[in-house]
């Protein structure tokens, strides 16, 4: 049995810098005996909304001998569907903001799926690793520098304990992306000289935002409950849509460069979603990332109705161009023609295989670093300041982590949305 170690919040925030590159896993311990070989892997789901439900189904579909055995959510109404679908007993369904702790205290849970709003991810990951659980966690994994540091420390602890962590960056497990990246890294497009990435789309949650606002204004919900139910539009919970969605594309560009940007300069605003029902986030961003060697990448994301959709990546090299997902043009033309399995299922299959093999995957630091880049883009756009990554991780004092003992009934006034020129970047200047 692996000895459980307590990770305090203070210990998890000691780290003051992020280093580029993947986390090294040399000398990892063997995973828990209950998860070895062909034995059943028993999974608890934390966050039973749309993404958590989808991840639970994908996990069970991915591999034989996987069973959903426990559920946790802040709201009882979000548990019902999964409870019935997977025949989870009442005494293994937990409700409330501390429900994740009760689920993770179950000794027979080998692995947890973390699919609550991203603002809760760092503390929930830390608790999972403290309790000796393997983890699948959705992206992004934090909404502030303090959370990024917490995730990196927990990932290091996971490596020490021989626990697996896989993040919901499914492109990293999608064959057409994997094969394209191999060729890019082998020089098929030459030296990368520029890149672009996009998550530009229409509106989200328009009707839900109105309903949530009506419930809040009628007094049915207190501040915290409304914000959590409306989490997509609340910065401390979602990190804004540049983090919540666009982190996928930013992660792909980091993958192509095999490096992190040295600095960032962003802009953005709130042009369409002006009402208070849309919380305190922007509806569009444009960010320039400066990679090593002063190679510039343009990153844009948008959620505005009636606009052209574009969700993609593009990398330009001295010998060619690639979309990163199956096509290379130029001196070494190539098109992926292999199998195309569902990457949302493959990422779970890869996780389960790694647990059973005794060679646990650990993607914690990598997704923390990509999340960091998205947060940098957001904060640069909010403040209209250009800054270095090294400064951001060592000097920025922004901490949006939820306080211990937070309750749904608590009062928590929503922060005003950022106004460039007025918004103060924490620790800057």
ZAVO-618041 format. One record per residue (C-alpha): x, z, y; residue in three letters. Coordinates in steps of 0.02 Angstrom, whole numbers, padded with zeros to 5 digits, always signed. Each point is the difference from the previous one (the first is absolute). Layout:
N
XZYALA...
// end
This chain:
429
+00000+00000+00000UNK+00068-00047+00170UNK+00014+00149+00115UNK-00118-00011+00149UNK+00077+00019+00171UNK-00092+00048+00157UNK+00018-00119+00146UNK-00039+00084+00164UNK-00048-00100+00154UNK+00155+00065+00087UNK+00113-00061-00141UNK-00085-00170-00003UNK+00029-00027+00186UNK+00186+00040-00003UNK+00049-00182-00018UNK+00034-00081+00168UNK+00047-00179-00044UNK-00052-00143-00113UNK+00132-00100-00092UNK-00026-00180-00050UNK-00009-00054-00181UNK-00092+00056-00154UNK+00007+00176-00068UNK+00130+00017-00137UNK-00068+00070-00163UNK+00157+00038-00099UNK-00016+00146-00119UNK-00188+00016+00012UNK-00075+00127-00118UNK-00122-00046-00139UNK-00183+00004+00057UNK-00124+00130-00061UNK-00023-00002-00188UNK-00187-00029+00017UNK+00033-00171+00076UNK+00128-00065-00126UNK-00020-00139-00126UNK-00176-00050-00046UNK-00079+00166+00046UNK-00147-00002+00119UNK+00045+00008+00184UNK-00129+00106+00087UNK-00032-00049+00181UNK-00077+00093+00146UNK-00069-00098+00148UNK+00018+00075+00174UNK-00111-00099+00119UNK-00147-00082-00087UNK-00055-00128+00131UNK+00019-00188-00017UNK+00189-00006-00019UNK+00009+00152-00114UNK-00138-00069-00111UNK+00086-00168-00009UNK+00168+00079-00041UNK-00079+00107-00137UNK-00076-00153-00083UNK+00161-00099+00016UNK+00100+00143-00074UNK-00112+00016-00154UNK-00003-00190-00022UNK+00189-00014+00015UNK+00054+00089-00159UNK-00069+00074-00161UNK-00014+00188-00013UNK-00041+00037+00182UNK-00146+00114+00042UNK-00076+00061+00164UNK-00025+00187-00026UNK-00019+00078+00173UNK-00063-00046+00173UNK+00022+00071+00174UNK-00073-00051+00168UNK-00042+00080+00166UNK-00182-00053-00024UNK-00108+00027-00153UNK-00097-00161+00030UNK+00160-00101-00028UNK+00026+00073-00174UNK-00163-00047-00084UNK+00035-00180-00047UNK+00170+00031-00079UNK-00059+00160-00083UNK-00137-00095-00091UNK+00108-00153-00036UNK+00139+00098-00084UNK-00105+00146-00068UNK+00100+00131+00092UNK-00064+00176-00028UNK-00072+00099+00146UNK+00134+00134-00015UNK+00133-00132+00027UNK-00076-00069+00161UNK+00060+00085+00159UNK-00069-00014+00176UNK+00074+00045+00169UNK+00158-00028+00100UNK+00094+00112-00122UNK-00073-00086-00154UNK+00165-00090-00036UNK+00086+00168-00028UNK-00129+00050-00130UNK+00017-00165-00092UNK+00190+00007+00002UNK-00004+00177-00070UNK-00071-00069-00163UNK+00143+00006-00125UNK-00065-00144-00106UNK+00000-00127+00142UNK+00155-00109-00022UNK-00024-00117+00147UNK-00098-00004+00163UNK-00066-00144+00105UNK+00010+00040+00185UNK-00128-00102+00097UNK-00059+00112+00141UNK+00027-00050+00183UNK+00187-00027+00030UNK+00018+00148+00117UNK-00018+00115-00151UNK+00123-00096-00110UNK+00161+00098+00038UNK-00070+00173-00038UNK-00092-00063-00154UNK+00154-00088-00068UNK+00103+00157+00027UNK-00128+00104-00095UNK-00007-00126-00142UNK+00188+00002-00022UNK+00005+00190+00013UNK-00126+00006-00141UNK+00099-00123-00108UNK-00118-00148+00010UNK+00041-00185-00006UNK-00077-00091+00147UNK-00083-00161+00050UNK-00027+00007+00189UNK-00082-00124+00114UNK+00086-00069+00154UNK+00042+00046+00134UNK+00075+00166-00049UNK+00007+00083+00172UNK-00057-00022+00180UNK+00144+00084+00093UNK+00188+00032-00016UNK-00029+00177-00063UNK-00106-00070-00142UNK+00131-00132-00043UNK+00132+00135-00017UNK-00116+00102-00111UNK-00030-00148-00115UNK+00186-00036-00016UNK+00038+00181-00044UNK-00140+00004-00129UNK+00064-00164-00073UNK+00173+00075-00018UNK-00076+00149-00091UNK-00094-00120-00114UNK+00164-00084-00047UNK+00076+00170-00041UNK-00149+00043-00111UNK-00011-00169-00086UNK-00171-00039+00073UNK-00063-00174+00041UNK-00068-00058+00168UNK-00076-00172+00026UNK-00077-00054+00164UNK-00146-00117+00030UNK+00110-00141+00064UNK-00061-00118-00136UNK+00101-00148+00063UNK+00155+00089-00068UNK-00078-00019-00174UNK-00072-00175+00020UNK+00100-00130-00099UNK-00008-00137+00132UNK+00072+00119+00131UNK+00129+00072-00120UNK+00064-00170-00054UNK+00004-00066+00179UNK+00100+00149+00059UNK+00127-00022-00139UNK+00034-00175+00064UNK+00007+00053+00182UNK+00125+00136-00044UNK+00100-00126-00103UNK+00018-00110+00154UNK-00133-00134-00028UNK-00042-00006+00186UNK+00173+00048+00060UNK+00025+00137+00128UNK-00161+00064+00077UNK-00007-00039+00186UNK-00180+00047+00042UNK-00164+00055-00078UNK-00183+00026+00039UNK-00137+00104-00079UNK-00186+00015+00035UNK-00157+00097-00040UNK-00124-00080+00120UNK-00184+00016-00046UNK-00175+00036+00062UNK-00092+00163+00024UNK-00014+00143-00125UNK-00126+00140-00023UNK-00111-00052+00147UNK-00162+00066-00075UNK+00084+00150-00078UNK+00080+00048+00166UNK-00171-00001+00085UNK-00081+00104-00138UNK+00143+00124+00001UNK-00011+00016+00188UNK-00189+00030-00006UNK+00024+00139-00128UNK+00137+00078+00106UNK-00095-00007+00164UNK-00157+00071-00082UNK+00098+00155-00049UNK-00005-00035-00187UNK+00190-00003-00009UNK+00133+00101+00090UNK+00155-00083+00075UNK+00108+00006-00156UNK-00135-00063-00118UNK-00042-00146+00113UNK+00182-00047+00021UNK+00033+00005-00188UNK-00155-00102-00040UNK+00052-00119+00139UNK+00184+00009-00047UNK+00039-00185+00018UNK-00017+00015+00189UNK+00092+00167+00022UNK+00187-00004+00029UNK+00045+00166-00082UNK-00090-00056-00158UNK+00033-00188-00014UNK+00154-00025+00107UNK-00093-00144+00084UNK-00025-00167-00088UNK+00182-00052+00024UNK+00040+00139-00124UNK-00156-00002-00107UNK+00003-00189-00035UNK+00148-00088+00078UNK+00126+00111-00090UNK-00021-00120-00148UNK+00073-00145+00097UNK+00135+00104+00085UNK+00053+00062-00172UNK+00019-00180-00060UNK+00114-00042+00147UNK+00105+00155-00033UNK+00011-00059-00181UNK+00057-00174+00051UNK+00136+00070+00114UNK+00039+00141-00122UNK+00020+00102+00158UNK-00096+00093+00134UNK-00014-00050+00183UNK+00122+00085+00117UNK-00122+00004+00147UNK-00173-00051+00055UNK-00095-00061+00153UNK-00190-00010-00008UNK-00157-00032+00098UNK-00185+00010-00038UNK-00165+00060+00064UNK-00183+00037-00020UNK-00100-00152+00057UNK-00151-00016-00116UNK-00028+00171-00077UNK-00030+00098+00159UNK-00135+00124-00051UNK+00035+00181-00050UNK-00065-00037-00175UNK+00163-00094-00027UNK+00107+00153+00025UNK+00171-00009+00082UNK+00084-00153-00078UNK+00045-00174+00064UNK-00077-00163-00060UNK+00156-00108+00018UNK+00190+00016-00007UNK+00149-00113+00026UNK+00169+00070-00049UNK+00178-00066+00001UNK+00112+00080-00131UNK+00190-00015+00019UNK+00084-00010-00171UNK+00189+00020-00028UNK+00098-00136+00086UNK-00133-00010+00137UNK-00114-00106-00110UNK-00173+00005+00076UNK-00166+00012-00091UNK-00170-00022+00081UNK-00139+00106-00072UNK-00183-00015+00053UNK-00160+00083-00059UNK-00177-00005+00066UNK-00177+00057-00042UNK-00113-00098+00118UNK-00157-00098-00050UNK-00008-00188+00027UNK+00188-00025-00019UNK+00107-00099-00123UNK+00052+00092-00157UNK+00183+00001-00050UNK+00075+00121-00126UNK+00172-00062-00052UNK+00188+00006+00018UNK+00130-00133+00043UNK+00190+00009-00011UNK+00114-00131+00077UNK+00177-00026-00061UNK+00145-00117+00035UNK-00045-00105-00154UNK-00189+00014-00009UNK-00164+00092+00029UNK-00105+00108-00116UNK-00173+00078+00004UNK+00072+00140-00110UNK-00142-00027-00124UNK+00042-00150-00107UNK+00063-00141+00112UNK+00173-00048+00063UNK+00029-00156+00106UNK+00165-00074+00054UNK+00162-00035-00092UNK-00060+00093-00157UNK-00187-00037-00013UNK-00096+00103-00127UNK-00178+00050-00041UNK-00054+00143-00112UNK-00101-00060-00149UNK+00003+00153-00111UNK-00134+00127-00047UNK-00101+00082+00137UNK-00069+00167-00065UNK-00097+00118+00112UNK+00137+00093+00097UNK-00115+00150+00027UNK-00001+00023-00188UNK+00183-00045-00026UNK+00061+00136+00118UNK-00086+00130-00109UNK+00064-00079-00160UNK+00177+00008+00068UNK-00025+00183+00048UNK-00070+00050-00170UNK+00137-00095-00092UNK+00134+00088+00101UNK-00074+00171-00038UNK-00010-00033-00186UNK+00173-00076-00009UNK+00085+00149+00081UNK+00065-00112+00141UNK-00119+00047+00141UNK-00021-00118+00146UNK+00020+00082+00169UNK-00061-00104+00148UNK-00022+00149+00115UNK+00143-00026+00120UNK-00026-00187+00009UNK-00182+00010+00052UNK+00040+00144+00116UNK+00126-00113+00089UNK-00124-00143+00016UNK-00132+00122+00063UNK+00128+00061+00126UNK+00021-00178+00066UNK-00188-00017+00024UNK-00006+00167+00092UNK+00144-00056+00110UNK-00095-00158+00044UNK-00154+00100+00045UNK+00090+00125+00108UNK+00098-00137+00088UNK-00162-00093+00036UNK-00089+00157+00061UNK+00143+00045+00117UNK+00070-00175+00035UNK+00173+00071-00031UNK+00140-00081-00100UNK+00098+00122-00108UNK+00115+00013-00150UNK-00051+00058-00173UNK+00141+00127-00001UNK-00070+00078+00159UNK-00177+00000-00067UNK+00042+00097-00157UNK+00121+00122+00081UNK-00081+00031+00169UNK-00185-00047-00002UNK-00100+00161-00015UNK-00169-00076-00046UNK-00086+00103-00136UNK-00178-00048-00048UNK-00002+00094-00166UNK-00164+00093-00030UNK+00015+00187+00029UNK-00009+00119-00147UNK-00176+00064-00029UNK-00088-00145+00088UNK-00189+00006-00027UNK-00134-00134+00016UNK-00094+00113+00120UNK+00149+00018+00118UNK+00000-00058+00179UNK+00133-00132+00032UNK-00029-00107+00154UNK+00049-00181-00027UNK+00157-00054+00091UNK-00025-00133+00135UNK+00060-00173-00048UNK+00173-00042+00064UNK+00019-00084+00170UNK+00169-00086+00017UNK+00093+00069+00149UNK-00092+00166-00018UNK+00026+00039-00184UNK+00152+00110-00024UNK+00107-00034-00153UNK+00039+00171-00071UNK+00182+00044+00033UNK+00039-00157+00099UNK+00098+00010+00163UNK
// end
